[in-house]
Amino acid sequence: MRLWSIHPRYLDSKGLVALWRESLLAQNVLLGKTKGYKSHPQLIRFKNTDNPSSAIGKYLTIVADEADRRSYNFDRDKIISSSFKNQILVSDGQIKYEFKHLLKKLEHRDQDLFNVFSDIKTVDLHPLFIMVKGDIENWEKQ
């Protein structure tokens, strides 16, 4: 499971569809609707909010917005709640790590996107997150 902190606009089509699926799985985990993945490290930051299911719902809404922008048809009815009003902190070290990780994937899957994004100096975040100084997050599997 990979719940990207970077904006979903950077993902190729395969990555965006995978993010949608994995985010829906995360929502089910946070709602207690599945037995697996309960301790998955990617969920820690959502669990640390005052309303984890609403936080993942807001996350999903932004992913669906990106899908709409690309004329994909993601079923928004699957989003339980998106009323989360806060943002979640994420370190700049985490953002750098994720973007480098994505570039490695794009280099193999979508050379055109890799070429477009490989020179980016400032990476936009998924709007649920706000960046702070720091190293790669403790929950990140390296």
DRENNU-723718 format. One record per atom (N, C-alpha, C): residue in one letter; z, x, y. Coordinates in steps of 0.1 Angstrom, whole numbers, padded with zeros to 4 digits, always signed. Atoms other than C-alpha are relative to their C-alpha. Layout:
! DRENNU-723718
AZXY
...
This chain:
! DRENNU-723718
M+0000+0009-0012
M+0000+0000+0000
M+0000+0009+0012
R+0001-0007-0012
R-0010+0013+0034
R+0000-0010+0011
L+0000+0008-0012
L+0000-0006+0065
L-0001+0009+0012
W+0004-0010-0010
W-0017+0014+0092
W+0007-0004+0013
S-0005+0002-0014
S+0000+0019+0126
S-0010+0002+0010
I+0011-0001-0009
I-0033+0028+0141
I-0007-0014+0001
H+0007+0013-0001
H-0055+0000+0154
H-0010-0002-0011
P+0010+0003+0011
P-0076-0017+0127
P-0014+0002+0004
R+0014-0002-0004
R-0108-0011+0148
R-0005+0013-0006
Y+0004-0013+0005
Y-0108+0024+0133
Y-0004-0001-0015
L+0002+0001+0014
L-0111+0012+0097
L-0015-0004-0003
D+0013+0004+0004
D-0144+0009+0079
D+0002-0014-0007
S-0001+0014+0006
S-0152-0025+0062
S+0009+0000-0012
K-0008-0001+0012
K-0136-0014+0029
K+0015+0001+0004
G-0014-0002-0004
G-0105-0003+0047
G+0006-0012+0006
L-0006+0012-0007
L-0101-0034+0068
L+0003-0011-0011
V-0002+0010+0011
V-0105-0057+0037
V+0013+0004-0008
A-0012-0004+0008
A-0079-0036+0018
A+0012-0002+0008
L-0012+0002-0009
L-0055-0037+0048
L+0004-0015+0000
W-0003+0014+0001
W-0058-0075+0048
W+0007-0004-0013
R-0006+0003+0013
R-0050-0078+0011
R+0014+0006-0001
E-0013-0006+0001
E-0022-0053+0013
E+0011-0006+0010
S-0009+0006-0010
S-0007-0069+0044
S+0005-0014-0005
L-0004+0013+0006
L-0007-0103+0026
L+0010+0002-0011
L-0009-0003+0010
L+0010-0087-0003
L+0014+0004+0006
A-0012-0004-0007
A+0036-0072+0021
A+0007-0013+0005
Q-0006+0013-0005
Q+0041-0107+0036
Q+0008-0007-0012
N-0006+0007+0012
N+0048-0121+0001
N+0013+0008-0004
V-0012-0008+0004
V+0073-0092-0006
V+0011-0004+0010
L-0010+0002-0010
L+0091-0098+0027
L+0005-0015-0001
L-0005+0014+0002
L+0093-0136+0019
L+0007-0002-0013
G-0006+0001+0013
G+0107-0128-0015
G-0008-0008-0010
K+0009+0007+0009
K+0077-0143-0033
K-0006+0008-0011
T+0005-0008+0011
T+0071-0114-0056
T+0011+0009-0005
K-0010-0009+0006
K+0091-0091-0079
K-0003+0014+0003
G+0004-0014-0002
G+0072-0059-0072
G+0000+0004+0015
Y+0001-0007-0013
Y+0070-0036-0042
Y+0012-0003+0009
K-0011+0003-0008
K+0104-0047-0029
K+0005+0012+0008
S-0006-0012-0007
S+0114-0011-0021
S-0011+0009+0005
H+0011-0008-0005
H+0080+0001-0009
H+0003+0005+0014
P-0004-0006-0013
P+0085+0025+0020
P-0007-0005+0012
Q+0007+0005-0011
Q+0058+0010+0041
Q+0006-0013+0006
L-0006+0012-0004
L+0079-0021+0044
L+0013+0002+0008
I-0013-0003-0007
I+0110-0004+0059
I+0000-0004+0014
R+0000+0003-0014
R+0099-0007+0095
R+0000-0015+0003
F+0000+0015-0002
F+0093-0045+0091
F+0014-0005-0004
K-0013+0004+0004
K+0126-0049+0072
K+0011+0003+0011
N-0010-0004-0010
N+0144-0032+0101
N-0001-0008+0013
T+0001+0009-0012
T+0133-0059+0126
T+0010-0012-0002
D-0009+0012+0001
D+0153-0091+0133
D-0007-0011-0007
N+0008+0011+0007
N+0125-0112+0117
N-0012+0007-0008
P+0011-0008+0008
P+0105-0092+0090
P-0012-0009-0003
S+0011+0009+0003
S+0083-0122+0080
S-0009-0003+0012
S+0008+0002-0013
S+0073-0129+0116
S-0007+0013+0005
A+0006-0013-0004
A+0067-0092+0123
A-0013+0003-0008
I+0012-0003+0009
I+0043-0089+0093
I-0011-0011+0004
G+0010+0010-0005
G+0027-0122+0105
G-0008+0004+0012
K+0007-0005-0012
K+0020-0107+0139
K-0010+0011-0004
Y+0009-0011+0005
Y+0006-0076+0121
Y-0013-0006-0006
L+0012+0006+0007
L-0017-0098+0100
L-0009-0007+0011
T+0008+0006-0010
T-0028-0117+0131
T-0010+0009+0007
I+0008-0011-0006
I-0041-0085+0147
I-0011+0004-0009
V+0010-0004+0010
V-0059-0076+0115
V-0011-0011-0001
A+0009+0011+0000
A-0075-0111+0115
A-0009+0000+0012
D+0007-0001-0012
D-0085-0106+0151
D-0012+0010-0001
E+0011-0010+0002
E-0104-0075+0142
E-0011-0005-0010
A+0010+0006+0009
A-0120-0093+0113
A-0009-0010+0007
D+0008+0009-0008
D-0132-0120+0137
D-0010+0007+0008
R+0009-0008-0008
R-0146-0094+0160
R-0012+0005-0008
R+0011-0004+0008
R-0167-0082+0131
R-0008-0011-0007
S+0006+0012+0006
S-0177-0117+0121
S+0004-0001-0015
Y-0005+0002+0014
Y-0157-0115+0088
Y+0008-0013+0000
N-0007+0012+0001
N-0139-0146+0076
N+0013+0001-0008
F-0014-0001+0007
F-0102-0139+0068
F+0007-0013+0003
D-0007+0013+0000
D-0082-0170+0061
D+0014+0001+0007
R-0012-0001-0008
R-0056-0172+0089
R+0011-0010-0005
D-0010+0010+0005
D-0039-0201+0071
D+0010+0007-0010
K-0009-0008+0009
K-0024-0174+0048
K+0011+0007+0008
I-0011-0006-0008
I-0003-0161+0077
I+0011-0010+0002
I-0011+0009+0000
I+0031-0177+0075
I+0005-0002+0014
S-0005+0001-0014
S+0044-0169+0110
S-0004+0012+0008
S+0004-0012-0009
S+0033-0147+0139
S+0007-0001+0013
S-0008+0003-0013
S+0060-0156+0165
S+0008+0013+0005
F-0008-0012-0003
F+0074-0120+0166
F-0004+0004+0014
K+0003-0003-0014
K+0077-0111+0203
K+0002+0015+0003
N-0003-0013-0002
N+0089-0075+0200
N-0011+0010-0005
Q+0009-0010+0005
Q+0072-0042+0192
Q+0009+0009-0009
I-0007-0009+0009
I+0081-0017+0165
I-0003+0014+0004
L+0002-0014-0004
L+0086+0020+0173
L-0007+0007-0011
V+0007-0009+0010
V+0063+0045+0156
V-0001+0013+0007
S+0001-0013-0006
S+0063+0082+0162
S-0014+0005+0002
D+0013-0005-0002
D+0034+0101+0176
D-0004+0009-0012
G+0003-0008+0012
G+0036+0124+0146
G-0005-0009-0012
Q+0005+0009+0010
Q+0031+0094+0123
Q-0015-0004+0003
I+0014+0003-0004
I+0000+0084+0143
I-0010+0011-0003
K+0009-0011+0003
K-0015+0118+0141
K-0002+0002-0015
Y+0001-0001+0015
Y-0008+0119+0103
Y-0009-0011-0005
E+0009+0011+0004
E-0024+0085+0098
E-0014+0001+0004
F+0014-0001-0004
F-0055+0092+0118
F-0007+0011-0007
K+0005-0011+0008
K-0060+0125+0100
K-0003-0005-0014
H+0002+0006+0013
H-0056+0106+0067
H-0012-0009+0000
L+0012+0009-0001
L-0081+0080+0078
L-0013+0008+0001
L+0012-0008-0002
L-0106+0106+0089
L-0005+0006-0014
K+0004-0005+0013
K-0105+0122+0054
K-0006-0011-0009
K+0006+0011+0007
K-0112+0088+0039
K-0015-0003+0005
L+0013+0003-0006
L-0141+0081+0063
L-0010+0011-0002
E+0009-0011+0003
E-0156+0115+0057
E-0008-0002-0013
H+0006+0003+0014
H-0163+0104+0021
H-0006-0014+0000
R+0005+0014+0002
R-0169+0066+0026
R-0010-0004+0011
D+0009+0004-0011
D-0186+0063+0060
D-0002+0011+0010
Q+0002-0012-0009
Q-0200+0094+0076
Q-0003-0003+0014
D+0002+0004-0013
D-0212+0075+0106
D+0012-0002+0008
L-0013+0002-0007
L-0177+0063+0115
L+0007+0012+0001
F-0007-0013-0001
F-0163+0097+0107
F-0005+0007+0013
N+0006-0007-0012
N-0187+0112+0133
N+0004-0006+0013
V-0004+0007-0012
V-0178+0086+0159
V+0014+0003+0003
F-0014-0001-0003
F-0141+0090+0155
F+0006+0014-0001
S-0006-0014+0003
S-0136+0127+0146
S+0003+0007+0013
D-0003-0007-0013
D-0135+0138+0183
D+0010-0008+0008
I-0009+0008-0008
I-0111+0111+0195
I+0013+0008+0002
K-0012-0008-0004
K-0081+0127+0213
K+0012-0010+0001
T-0010+0010-0001
T-0061+0095+0220
T-0003-0012-0009
V+0002+0011+0010
V-0057+0070+0192
V+0007-0012+0004
D-0007+0013-0003
D-0050+0034+0199
D+0008-0005-0011
L-0009+0005+0010
L-0022+0018+0181
L-0003-0015-0003
H-0001+0014+0003
H-0020-0015+0163
H+0009-0006+0010
P-0008+0005-0011
P-0006-0037+0191
P+0015-0004-0004
L-0014+0002+0004
L+0026-0044+0171
L+0009+0012+0003
F-0008-0013-0001
F+0037-0008+0176
F-0001+0006+0014
I-0001-0008-0012
I+0048+0013+0205
I+0004+0014-0004
M-0002-0014+0004
M+0047+0051+0203
M+0011+0006+0007
V-0010-0009-0005
V+0076+0074+0208
V-0002+0014-0006
K+0001-0014+0004
K+0079+0112+0204
K+0007+0001-0014
G-0006-0002+0012
G+0087+0123+0169
G-0009+0005-0011
D+0008-0005+0011
D+0076+0137+0136
D-0005-0012-0009
I+0005+0010+0009
I+0060+0119+0107
I+0013-0008-0004
E-0011+0009+0004
E+0082+0089+0098
E+0006+0003-0014
N-0007-0003+0013
N+0108+0093+0070
N-0005-0008-0011
W+0005+0008+0010
W+0093+0065+0051
W-0014+0004-0005
E+0013-0004+0004
E+0059+0081+0049
E-0001+0008-0012
K+0002-0008+0012
K+0048+0094+0015
K-0011+0010+0003
Q+0010-0010-0004
Q+0030+0127+0021
Q-0005+0007-0013
